[in-house]
């Protein structure tokens, strides 16, 4: 095989494994911001969240409230935006590291965008009354 053929085969195999193999990620919130009625309030991280990535979806499988020491049921499904240049299946990122971005609807009046990096997760959730920005550190 020629070098270009080997390289193409390797990239194709890696792309398939990223897109098809399931992966569980757990992350701990390190900071959050809550905005409503013209006021932004910051908070220290309160949640530990588990996501499962498989194919073109991310599913939030567990939310643990560390302050209340209780699990909050959640099964929000997010659609991964594979068309974006920074998606890991593209093989190259424009000036940065590969990032998974996914969009979900965690409630009847909410939209959430996830940005999943190698060491972190960021999320922005918007409803008609408020929005929340969270930064989490991946722990698993």
MDTraj code that builds the backbone (N, CA, C; nanometers):
import mdtraj as md
import numpy as np

residues = "UNK UNK UNK UNK UNK UNK UNK UNK UNK UNK UNK UNK UNK UNK UNK UNK UNK UNK UNK UNK UNK UNK UNK UNK UNK UNK UNK UNK UNK UNK UNK UNK UNK UNK UNK UNK UNK UNK UNK UNK UNK UNK UNK UNK UNK UNK UNK UNK UNK UNK UNK UNK UNK UNK UNK UNK UNK UNK UNK UNK UNK UNK UNK UNK UNK UNK UNK UNK UNK UNK UNK UNK UNK UNK UNK UNK UNK UNK UNK UNK UNK UNK UNK UNK UNK UNK UNK UNK UNK UNK UNK UNK UNK UNK UNK UNK UNK UNK UNK UNK UNK UNK UNK UNK UNK UNK UNK UNK UNK UNK UNK UNK UNK UNK UNK UNK UNK UNK UNK UNK UNK UNK UNK UNK UNK UNK UNK UNK UNK UNK UNK UNK UNK UNK UNK UNK UNK UNK UNK UNK".split()
xyz = np.array([
    [0.0839, -0.1187, 0.0000],
    [0.0000, 0.0000, 0.0000],
    [0.0879, 0.1245, 0.0000],
    [0.0373, 0.2281, -0.0629],
    [0.1105, 0.3535, -0.0646],
    [0.0813, 0.4303, 0.0631],
    [0.1663, 0.5288, 0.0913],
    [0.1473, 0.6087, 0.2128],
    [0.0118, 0.6790, 0.2160],
    [-0.0335, 0.7414, 0.1049],
    [-0.1664, 0.8055, 0.1093],
    [-0.2788, 0.7057, 0.1372],
    [-0.2679, 0.5837, 0.0837],
    [-0.3707, 0.4822, 0.1070],
    [-0.3727, 0.4402, 0.2531],
    [-0.2556, 0.4220, 0.3105],
    [-0.2460, 0.3854, 0.4524],
    [-0.3037, 0.4960, 0.5394],
    [-0.2666, 0.6199, 0.5084],
    [-0.3174, 0.7332, 0.5860],
    [-0.4690, 0.7425, 0.5755],
    [-0.5235, 0.7290, 0.4554],
    [-0.6685, 0.7339, 0.4358],
    [-0.7380, 0.6230, 0.5144],
    [-0.6838, 0.5016, 0.5085],
    [-0.7417, 0.3882, 0.5803],
    [-0.7399, 0.4126, 0.7310],
    [-0.6292, 0.4646, 0.7821],
    [-0.6170, 0.4929, 0.9253],
    [-0.7187, 0.5982, 0.9689],
    [-0.7289, 0.7072, 0.8930],
    [-0.8249, 0.8133, 0.9267],
    [-0.9675, 0.7595, 0.9212],
    [-0.9987, 0.6791, 0.8189],
    [-1.1332, 0.6214, 0.8070],
    [-1.1660, 0.5328, 0.9264],
    [-1.0710, 0.4513, 0.9711],
    [-1.0942, 0.3634, 1.0865],
    [-1.1146, 0.4442, 1.2132],
    [-1.0324, 0.5459, 1.2333],
    [-1.0461, 0.6291, 1.3528],
    [-1.1781, 0.7046, 1.3511],
    [-1.2171, 0.7538, 1.2356],
    [-1.3440, 0.8250, 1.2234],
    [-1.4601, 0.7341, 1.2591],
    [-1.4587, 0.6128, 1.2116],
    [-1.5666, 0.5184, 1.2428],
    [-1.5721, 0.4892, 1.3912],
    [-1.4569, 0.4732, 1.4552],
    [-1.4580, 0.4416, 1.5979],
    [-1.5108, 0.5584, 1.6795],
    [-1.4786, 0.6829, 1.6382],
    [-1.5303, 0.7989, 1.7097],
    [-1.6814, 0.8079, 1.6910],
    [-1.7289, 0.7818, 1.5725],
    [-1.8705, 0.8005, 1.5419],
    [-1.9584, 0.6860, 1.5912],
    [-1.9042, 0.5653, 1.6014],
    [-1.9889, 0.4509, 1.6287],
    [-1.9698, 0.3884, 1.7672],
    [-1.8529, 0.3965, 1.8236],
    [-1.8275, 0.3339, 1.9529],
    [-1.8891, 0.4181, 2.0639],
    [-1.9576, 0.3533, 2.1579],
    [-2.0178, 0.4248, 2.2691],
    [-1.9129, 0.4670, 2.3704],
    [-1.9335, 0.5837, 2.4311],
    [-1.8412, 0.6354, 2.5313],
    [-1.9212, 0.7025, 2.6421],
    [-1.8890, 0.6699, 2.7656],
    [-1.9521, 0.7340, 2.8805],
    [-1.8572, 0.8390, 2.9358],
    [-1.9100, 0.9579, 2.9595],
    [-1.8313, 1.0696, 3.0122],
    [-1.9000, 1.1211, 3.1376],
    [-1.8232, 1.1386, 3.2433],
    [-1.8757, 1.2006, 3.3649],
    [-1.7963, 1.3283, 3.3895],
    [-1.8679, 1.4347, 3.4236],
    [-1.8044, 1.5638, 3.4450],
    [-1.8644, 1.6312, 3.5673],
    [-1.7806, 1.7095, 3.6335],
    [-1.8220, 1.7804, 3.7539],
    [-1.8258, 1.9295, 3.7240],
    [-1.9386, 1.9914, 3.7547],
    [-1.9522, 2.1349, 3.7306],
    [-1.8543, 2.2109, 3.8185],
    [-1.7816, 2.3065, 3.7583],
    [-1.6873, 2.3872, 3.8347],
    [-1.7360, 2.5300, 3.8534],
    [-1.8203, 2.5763, 3.7616],
    [-1.8815, 2.7082, 3.7776],
    [-2.0067, 2.7174, 3.6925],
    [-2.0968, 2.8034, 3.7351],
    [-2.2203, 2.8219, 3.6622],
    [-2.2681, 2.9652, 3.6725],
    [-2.3486, 3.0051, 3.5763],
    [-2.4064, 3.1389, 3.5747],
    [-2.5532, 3.1270, 3.5391],
    [-2.6369, 3.1955, 3.6138],
    [-2.7814, 3.1926, 3.5950],
    [-2.8269, 3.3352, 3.5688],
    [-2.8949, 3.3580, 3.4558],
    [-2.9385, 3.4919, 3.4184],
    [-3.0900, 3.4955, 3.4063],
    [-3.1521, 3.5880, 3.4801],
    [-3.2964, 3.6107, 3.4694],
    [-3.3270, 3.7522, 3.5165],
    [-3.4315, 3.8089, 3.4639],
    [-3.4774, 3.9428, 3.5024],
    [-3.3651, 4.0461, 3.5030],
    [-3.2754, 4.0398, 3.4045],
    [-3.1688, 4.1391, 3.3919],
    [-3.0546, 4.1223, 3.4896],
    [-3.0497, 4.0108, 3.5606],
    [-2.9454, 3.9904, 3.6615],
    [-2.8752, 3.8561, 3.6409],
    [-2.7421, 3.8607, 3.6454],
    [-2.6599, 3.7405, 3.6306],
    [-2.6034, 3.7043, 3.7674],
    [-2.6261, 3.5782, 3.8074],
    [-2.5733, 3.5294, 3.9354],
    [-2.4774, 3.4150, 3.9070],
    [-2.3622, 3.4198, 3.9720],
    [-2.2651, 3.3110, 3.9547],
    [-2.2765, 3.2144, 4.0714],
    [-2.2333, 3.0918, 4.0463],
    [-2.2361, 2.9912, 4.1528],
    [-2.1197, 2.8953, 4.1338],
    [-2.0818, 2.8324, 4.2430],
    [-1.9826, 2.7268, 4.2347],
    [-2.0526, 2.6027, 4.1817],
    [-1.9766, 2.5148, 4.1260],
    [-2.0355, 2.3945, 4.0695],
    [-2.1152, 2.3145, 4.1705],
    [-2.2277, 2.2637, 4.1262],
    [-2.3180, 2.1898, 4.2142],
    [-2.3497, 2.0499, 4.1616],
    [-2.3310, 2.0281, 4.0321],
    [-2.3774, 1.9038, 3.9710],
    [-2.2639, 1.8169, 3.9177],
    [-2.2879, 1.6869, 3.9207],
    [-2.2030, 1.5896, 3.8525],
    [-2.2930, 1.5246, 3.7476],
    [-2.2516, 1.5319, 3.6223],
    [-2.3375, 1.4900, 3.5125],
    [-2.2689, 1.3815, 3.4303],
    [-2.3470, 1.2806, 3.3915],
    [-2.2962, 1.1715, 3.3083],
    [-2.3669, 1.1745, 3.1738],
    [-2.2865, 1.1634, 3.0685],
    [-2.3364, 1.1603, 2.9310],
    [-2.2896, 1.0312, 2.8646],
    [-2.3694, 0.9842, 2.7700],
    [-2.3314, 0.8684, 2.6891],
    [-2.3331, 0.9129, 2.5430],
    [-2.2185, 0.8979, 2.4763],
    [-2.2068, 0.9383, 2.3362],
    [-2.2030, 0.8127, 2.2505],
    [-2.2922, 0.8079, 2.1520],
    [-2.2927, 0.6957, 2.0586],
    [-2.3476, 0.7441, 1.9250],
    [-2.2745, 0.7148, 1.8186],
    [-2.3185, 0.7560, 1.6859],
    [-2.3311, 0.9063, 1.6782],
    [-2.4484, 0.9541, 1.6417],
    [-2.4725, 1.0978, 1.6266],
    [-2.5524, 1.1570, 1.7416],
    [-2.5551, 1.0870, 1.8565],
    [-2.6306, 1.1387, 1.9703],
    [-2.5474, 1.1387, 2.0985],
    [-2.5838, 1.2310, 2.1847],
    [-2.5335, 1.2368, 2.3220],
    [-2.6575, 1.2267, 2.4091],
    [-2.6550, 1.1383, 2.5078],
    [-2.7674, 1.1252, 2.5996],
    [-2.7189, 1.1565, 2.7407],
    [-2.7899, 1.2478, 2.8072],
    [-2.7569, 1.2760, 2.9478],
    [-2.8245, 1.1658, 3.0285],
    [-2.7451, 1.0825, 3.0950],
    [-2.7995, 0.9656, 3.1637],
    [-2.8136, 0.9842, 3.3140],
    [-2.7432, 1.0836, 3.3701],
    [-2.7485, 1.1005, 3.5154],
    [-2.7094, 1.2430, 3.5515],
    [-2.7857, 1.3029, 3.6433],
    [-2.7511, 1.4320, 3.7017],
    [-2.7534, 1.4136, 3.8523],
    [-2.6397, 1.4373, 3.9162],
    [-2.6308, 1.4234, 4.0618],
    [-2.6098, 1.5617, 4.1216],
    [-2.7009, 1.6027, 4.2099],
    [-2.6907, 1.7296, 4.2809],
    [-2.6057, 1.7055, 4.4052],
    [-2.4844, 1.7576, 4.4049],
    [-2.3919, 1.7347, 4.5168],
    [-2.4358, 1.8065, 4.6434],
    [-2.5058, 1.9186, 4.6301],
    [-2.5526, 1.9908, 4.7488],
    [-2.6649, 1.9161, 4.8196],
    [-2.7610, 1.8666, 4.7416],
    [-2.8757, 1.7961, 4.7987],
    [-2.8516, 1.6464, 4.8123],
    [-2.7402, 1.5994, 4.7557],
    [-2.7029, 1.4571, 4.7586],
    [-2.8155, 1.3683, 4.7047],
    [-2.8632, 1.4072, 4.5852],
    [-2.9691, 1.3289, 4.5222],
    [-2.9520, 1.3268, 4.3710],
    [-3.0015, 1.2205, 4.3108],
    [-2.9992, 1.2055, 4.1654],
    [-3.1269, 1.2651, 4.1076],
    [-3.1113, 1.3452, 4.0043],
    [-3.2250, 1.4050, 3.9354],
    [-3.2455, 1.3262, 3.8062],
    [-3.3622, 1.2649, 3.7878],
    [-3.3852, 1.1866, 3.6654],
    [-3.3701, 1.2738, 3.5403],
    [-3.3022, 1.2207, 3.4393],
    [-3.2825, 1.2947, 3.3150],
    [-3.2448, 1.1983, 3.2037],
    [-3.3058, 1.2151, 3.0886],
    [-3.2697, 1.1331, 2.9725],
    [-3.2715, 1.2185, 2.8456],
    [-3.2249, 1.3429, 2.8597],
    [-3.2227, 1.4347, 2.7461],
    [-3.1314, 1.3798, 2.6366],
    [-3.1789, 1.3853, 2.5138],
    [-3.1011, 1.3397, 2.3985],
    [-3.0619, 1.4615, 2.3163],
    [-2.9351, 1.4675, 2.2779],
    [-2.8793, 1.5774, 2.1998],
    [-2.8341, 1.5239, 2.0648],
    [-2.8528, 1.6018, 1.9601],
    [-2.8077, 1.5641, 1.8267],
    [-2.6717, 1.6288, 1.8016],
    [-2.5726, 1.5456, 1.7723],
    [-2.4379, 1.5958, 1.7445],
    [-2.4380, 1.6659, 1.6093],
    [-2.3736, 1.7804, 1.6053],
    [-2.3658, 1.8616, 1.4833],
    [-2.2402, 1.8229, 1.4046],
    [-2.2485, 1.7146, 1.3292],
    [-2.1334, 1.6584, 1.2572],
    [-2.0860, 1.7468, 1.1418],
    [-2.1699, 1.8404, 1.0953],
    [-2.1320, 1.9236, 0.9823],
    [-2.0296, 2.0304, 1.0189],
    [-2.0064, 2.0540, 1.1466],
    [-1.9145, 2.1592, 1.1891],
    [-1.7687, 2.1162, 1.1686],
    [-1.6847, 2.2088, 1.1289],
    [-1.5446, 2.1795, 1.0957],
    [-1.4667, 2.1241, 1.2137],
    [-1.5034, 2.1588, 1.3360],
    [-1.4290, 2.1135, 1.4537],
    [-1.4708, 1.9752, 1.5026],
    [-1.5707, 1.9132, 1.4384],
    [-1.6154, 1.7806, 1.4811],
    [-1.5027, 1.6786, 1.4634],
    [-1.4826, 1.5899, 1.5620],
    [-1.3729, 1.4926, 1.5546],
    [-1.3778, 1.4017, 1.4316],
    [-1.4951, 1.3786, 1.3744],
    [-1.5033, 1.2916, 1.2571],
    [-1.4500, 1.3589, 1.1311],
    [-1.4279, 1.4888, 1.1357],
    [-1.3741, 1.5612, 1.0203],
    [-1.2236, 1.5395, 1.0046],
    [-1.1567, 1.4954, 1.1117],
    [-1.0133, 1.4697, 1.1042],
    [-0.9275, 1.5921, 1.1249],
    [-0.9791, 1.7084, 1.0992],
    [-0.9036, 1.8319, 1.1166],
    [-0.9929, 1.9367, 1.1797],
    [-0.9323, 2.0240, 1.2563],
    [-1.0058, 2.1333, 1.3173],
    [-0.9405, 2.2638, 1.2728],
    [-1.0190, 2.3627, 1.2427],
    [-0.9655, 2.4908, 1.1977],
    [-0.9059, 2.5669, 1.3153],
    [-0.7759, 2.5553, 1.3341],
    [-0.7067, 2.6318, 1.4364],
    [-0.7325, 2.5894, 1.5793],
    [-0.7929, 2.4756, 1.6029],
    [-0.8189, 2.4339, 1.7392],
    [-0.8278, 2.2834, 1.7504],
    [-0.8641, 2.2383, 1.8686],
    [-0.8767, 2.0948, 1.8927],
    [-1.0171, 2.0478, 1.8538],
    [-1.0298, 1.9196, 1.8245],
    [-1.1632, 1.8665, 1.7917],
    [-1.2605, 1.8843, 1.9085],
    [-1.3799, 1.9270, 1.8771],
    [-1.4843, 1.9519, 1.9763],
    [-1.6147, 1.8912, 1.9257],
    [-1.6855, 1.8215, 2.0121],
    [-1.8199, 1.7740, 1.9786],
    [-1.9180, 1.8810, 2.0247],
    [-2.0059, 1.9220, 1.9352],
    [-2.1133, 2.0132, 1.9745],
    [-2.2457, 1.9465, 1.9427],
    [-2.3391, 1.9561, 2.0376],
    [-2.4675, 1.8883, 2.0231],
    [-2.5787, 1.9788, 2.0762],
    [-2.6964, 1.9632, 2.0168],
    [-2.8120, 2.0448, 2.0545],
    [-2.9238, 1.9531, 2.1018],
    [-2.9841, 1.9896, 2.2161],
    [-3.0938, 1.9106, 2.2707],
    [-3.2041, 1.9990, 2.3243],
    [-3.3136, 1.9336, 2.3636],
    [-3.4274, 2.0035, 2.4214],
    [-3.4607, 1.9397, 2.5556],
    [-3.4007, 1.9916, 2.6643],
    [-3.4179, 1.9296, 2.7959],
    [-3.5518, 1.9565, 2.8632],
    [-3.6402, 2.0290, 2.8001],
    [-3.7726, 2.0568, 2.8548],
    [-3.8635, 2.1057, 2.7436],
    [-3.9895, 2.1289, 2.7758],
    [-4.0836, 2.1717, 2.6718],
    [-4.0570, 2.3136, 2.6242],
    [-3.9849, 2.3926, 2.7027],
    [-3.9536, 2.5304, 2.6644],
    [-3.8049, 2.5593, 2.6844],
    [-3.7196, 2.4646, 2.6478],
    [-3.5764, 2.4834, 2.6684],
    [-3.4982, 2.4264, 2.5508],
    [-3.3868, 2.4915, 2.5223],
    [-3.2910, 2.4443, 2.4236],
    [-3.1541, 2.4499, 2.4896],
    [-3.0729, 2.3466, 2.4665],
    [-2.9404, 2.3424, 2.5287],
    [-2.8365, 2.3036, 2.4246],
    [-2.7229, 2.3712, 2.4300],
    [-2.6098, 2.3396, 2.3436],
    [-2.4968, 2.2881, 2.4325],
    [-2.4428, 2.1721, 2.3966],
    [-2.3269, 2.1161, 2.4658],
    [-2.2037, 2.1339, 2.3793],
    [-2.0911, 2.1600, 2.4436],
    [-1.9615, 2.1639, 2.3772],
    [-1.8714, 2.0706, 2.4571],
    [-1.8350, 1.9577, 2.3971],
    [-1.7600, 1.8546, 2.4682],
    [-1.6184, 1.8505, 2.4153],
    [-1.5247, 1.8863, 2.5020],
    [-1.3833, 1.8847, 2.4672],
    [-1.3127, 1.7700, 2.5361],
    [-1.1838, 1.7643, 2.5185],
    [-1.1036, 1.6556, 2.5746],
    [-1.1029, 1.6562, 2.7274],
    [-1.1033, 1.7749, 2.7888],
    [-1.0942, 1.7852, 2.9346],
    [-1.2116, 1.8582, 2.9990],
    [-1.3053, 1.9057, 2.9187],
    [-1.4136, 1.9889, 2.9723],
    [-1.5429, 1.9678, 2.8948],
    [-1.6508, 2.0168, 2.9545],
    [-1.7804, 2.0277, 2.8874],
    [-1.8349, 2.1654, 2.9224],
    [-1.8891, 2.2339, 2.8250],
    [-1.9580, 2.3599, 2.8499],
    [-2.1004, 2.3443, 2.7995],
    [-2.1936, 2.4060, 2.8693],
    [-2.3319, 2.4009, 2.8225],
    [-2.3973, 2.5371, 2.8403],
    [-2.4894, 2.5650, 2.7491],
    [-2.5704, 2.6857, 2.7567],
    [-2.7147, 2.6409, 2.7361],
    [-2.7980, 2.6708, 2.8351],
    [-2.9406, 2.6353, 2.8262],
    [-3.0220, 2.7630, 2.8284],
    [-3.1198, 2.7685, 2.7386],
    [-3.2042, 2.8858, 2.7281],
    [-3.3510, 2.8450, 2.7346],
    [-3.4266, 2.9200, 2.8148],
    [-3.5727, 2.9062, 2.8169],
    [-3.6299, 3.0452, 2.7902],
    [-3.7609, 3.0579, 2.7942],
    [-3.8205, 3.1904, 2.7740],
    [-3.8013, 3.2809, 2.8950],
    [-3.7645, 3.2241, 3.0108],
    [-3.7499, 3.3023, 3.1335],
    [-3.6062, 3.3233, 3.1802],
    [-3.5146, 3.2341, 3.1433],
    [-3.3774, 3.2422, 3.1946],
    [-3.2822, 3.1691, 3.1021],
    [-3.1519, 3.1905, 3.1256],
    [-3.0536, 3.1037, 3.0632],
    [-2.9452, 3.0706, 3.1631],
    [-2.8801, 2.9562, 3.1400],
    [-2.7780, 2.9039, 3.2312],
    [-2.6534, 2.8708, 3.1497],
    [-2.5388, 2.9119, 3.2008],
    [-2.4107, 2.8772, 3.1408],
    [-2.3350, 2.7943, 3.2439],
    [-2.2860, 2.6782, 3.2029],
    [-2.2123, 2.5910, 3.2969],
    [-2.0821, 2.5450, 3.2340],
    [-1.9813, 2.5348, 3.3175],
    [-1.8539, 2.4768, 3.2750],
    [-1.8250, 2.3599, 3.3665],
    [-1.7939, 2.2453, 3.3054],
    [-1.7678, 2.1232, 3.3810],
    [-1.6301, 2.0689, 3.3459],
    [-1.5683, 2.0033, 3.4426],
    [-1.4395, 1.9377, 3.4222],
    [-1.4648, 1.7879, 3.4097],
    [-1.4136, 1.7288, 3.3024],
    [-1.4319, 1.5850, 3.2849],
    [-1.3512, 1.5097, 3.3899],
    [-1.4171, 1.4142, 3.4560],
    [-1.3493, 1.3345, 3.5585],
    [-1.3403, 1.1880, 3.5189],
    [-1.4170, 1.1450, 3.4211],
    [-1.4118, 1.0068, 3.3706],
    [-1.4305, 1.0084, 3.2213],
])
top = md.Topology()
chain = top.add_chain()
for i, resn in enumerate(residues, 1):
    res = top.add_residue(resn, chain, resSeq=i)
    for name in ("N", "CA", "C"):
        top.add_atom(name, md.element.get_by_symbol(name[0]), res)
traj = md.Trajectory(xyz[None], top)
